[in-house]
């Protein structure tokens, strides 16, 4: 009987703590039903065509969930395309009180994305830059707590090396189009990467002792890496 009372007491404490944590988290997420309805309507409108440079919706939802779960606020997207992934990220940031910087080098895609952000009602949560990410990523000061990399695949490692010092501990670095069969281009440009230059991007990320990475294969292949400590 005494043992049973002890177990019951522990269970009660656990439920209390769970409730407190849920309550605290709920207070950090800003609900906006009108904006939710507008974004959902825009995403479901068959008139909006999302070509192959955009992520599939399942990956967009994954990005949204990652931002909400981590309560991230300072986000960077490398490779806007016409804005589908940016909409999902910014939608989540509208609830956490954050903002997204997104970079696109193609002027027409950039213009289309800006218009899509406006139609979805998310423009105030997005700083859309028309620029060469090879250069701009180096110049951005950060810090960031969420990064989505979906630009030129042969530059993935360079982007990571440029952003890593600006990513907060506890932050998330997500990389698209990664799978076990397509682990990312080998090597890196401009002499970066040291003696790991011959490794694939996936192998390189997995070799980092201060990152914890998982591979989500439900959509286009999303490598999700959490920064657990500074080097």
Secondary structure in CASP SS format (residue, H / E / C, confidence):
PFRMAT SS
TARGET T0000
AUTHOR 0000-0000-0000
METHOD secondary structure of the structure
MODEL  1
X C 1.00
X H 1.00
X H 1.00
X H 1.00
X H 1.00
X H 1.00
X H 1.00
X H 1.00
X H 1.00
X H 1.00
X H 1.00
X H 1.00
X H 1.00
X H 1.00
X H 1.00
X H 1.00
X H 1.00
X H 1.00
X H 1.00
X H 1.00
X H 1.00
X H 1.00
X H 1.00
X H 1.00
X H 1.00
X H 1.00
X H 1.00
X H 1.00
X C 1.00
X C 1.00
X C 1.00
X C 1.00
X H 1.00
X H 1.00
X H 1.00
X H 1.00
X H 1.00
X H 1.00
X H 1.00
X H 1.00
X H 1.00
X H 1.00
X H 1.00
X H 1.00
X C 1.00
X C 1.00
X C 1.00
X C 1.00
X C 1.00
X C 1.00
X C 1.00
X C 1.00
X C 1.00
X C 1.00
X C 1.00
X C 1.00
X H 1.00
X H 1.00
X H 1.00
X H 1.00
X H 1.00
X H 1.00
X H 1.00
X H 1.00
X H 1.00
X H 1.00
X H 1.00
X H 1.00
X H 1.00
X H 1.00
X C 1.00
X C 1.00
X C 1.00
X E 1.00
X E 1.00
X E 1.00
X E 1.00
X E 1.00
X C 1.00
X C 1.00
X C 1.00
X C 1.00
X C 1.00
X H 1.00
X H 1.00
X H 1.00
X H 1.00
X H 1.00
X H 1.00
X H 1.00
X H 1.00
X H 1.00
X H 1.00
X H 1.00
X H 1.00
X H 1.00
X C 1.00
X C 1.00
X E 1.00
X E 1.00
X E 1.00
X E 1.00
X E 1.00
X E 1.00
X C 1.00
X C 1.00
X H 1.00
X H 1.00
X H 1.00
X H 1.00
X H 1.00
X H 1.00
X H 1.00
X H 1.00
X H 1.00
X H 1.00
X H 1.00
X H 1.00
X H 1.00
X H 1.00
X C 1.00
X C 1.00
X H 1.00
X H 1.00
X H 1.00
X E 1.00
X E 1.00
X E 1.00
X E 1.00
X E 1.00
X C 1.00
X C 1.00
X H 1.00
X H 1.00
X H 1.00
X H 1.00
X H 1.00
X H 1.00
X H 1.00
X C 1.00
X C 1.00
X C 1.00
X C 1.00
X E 1.00
X E 1.00
X E 1.00
X E 1.00
X E 1.00
X E 1.00
X C 1.00
X C 1.00
X C 1.00
X H 1.00
X H 1.00
X H 1.00
X H 1.00
X H 1.00
X H 1.00
X H 1.00
X H 1.00
X H 1.00
X H 1.00
X H 1.00
X H 1.00
X C 1.00
X C 1.00
X E 1.00
X E 1.00
X E 1.00
X E 1.00
X E 1.00
X E 1.00
X E 1.00
X E 1.00
X E 1.00
X E 1.00
X C 1.00
X C 1.00
X C 1.00
X C 1.00
X C 1.00
X C 1.00
X C 1.00
X C 1.00
X C 1.00
X E 1.00
X C 1.00
X C 1.00
X C 1.00
X C 1.00
X C 1.00
X C 1.00
X C 1.00
X H 1.00
X H 1.00
X H 1.00
X C 1.00
X C 1.00
X C 1.00
X E 1.00
X H 1.00
X H 1.00
X H 1.00
X H 1.00
X H 1.00
X H 1.00
X C 1.00
X C 1.00
X C 1.00
X C 1.00
X E 1.00
X E 1.00
X E 1.00
X E 1.00
X E 1.00
X E 1.00
X C 1.00
X C 1.00
X C 1.00
X C 1.00
X C 1.00
X E 1.00
X E 1.00
X E 1.00
X E 1.00
X E 1.00
X E 1.00
X C 1.00
X C 1.00
X C 1.00
X C 1.00
END
